[in-house]
Amino acid sequence: MNKNIFILIFCFSLIIVGCKKDDSIPKKSTESEELSGSSRARKLDIITGVGFLAAPNECDFEGRGASYAVRMTGDLEGCLYAFIDFYQCKGNGIYFEKGHELFVGTYKGKPGTFRTTYTFEAKFEGCNPDGTPAGAEIFGLCQHPLVPGSGEGVFKGATGRLDFWDNVKAVPINYPYIGHLRF
């Protein structure tokens, strides 16, 4: 089987498995939708963009105590600070990571923050004895559901989810994302 087809199938299967009924994007995406059992409409926005691993002078992730940060562009502009809670790399290069994040930035020019939890799965060339990945990344993707009630500013009351995939062939490596925010 062609390696790229395998990678696409694997990535899409992880995204599908990671979707929960409450966090899924409706088949008929609209700018606003009627919530069942409620007479008020809540706005649903589909968001897209690209993230880049931030240099320390871009997001000051070390000053915030984060493991690393992703500089977000597109619909979300700002810094996504990642705090690793658990990681494991198996001998065949399969890497798994869980953690939590803080986004600080803007949406449609308005400032705000929100928190997420995340799960990252990837394939690397190998693993180091300490459980960290070794060698180049072959592919990877992650899922980031928003923590309910964590939004401030423009994100107050927002729910939703972001999904990233690692574009390992790009120079520099980047992280396209797609997701939804419900207000």
C-alpha angles and dihedrals in degrees: 000000000000110000093228093052090050091050092049092048091048093048095048092047090054091049092049093046090048094054117101123201091245094050101041122116111244116246089238102053113196134170089248133015138187113249115223113252093017132092094206124083121230121206118241117200124188109215131197139173145117131273128206129197103262123234113230091254092054102058105003090227092166090057089055093048092246124147090228141328136231117218104223125214131176122040090354114051118188142045129321107202114205125206112190113219099173138003137176133178119195122212093261093060098261106145127195126186134175129187148123133265145201121213116203116181146068141305117198087349094304120116126236149126138233137175130229140183116222144198119201124192124182146155119233131178090260147320136266120230090253092061097258121125121263128209128359124342112247097190140333145174139182142195124219118189114189115246106245113248094012097107123108131182112001089000096056107136093005123145128181146096142262125211121198131189124193116243094205094172093061121094106251098025109248138190117227113200139195127182147129137255122200118202 
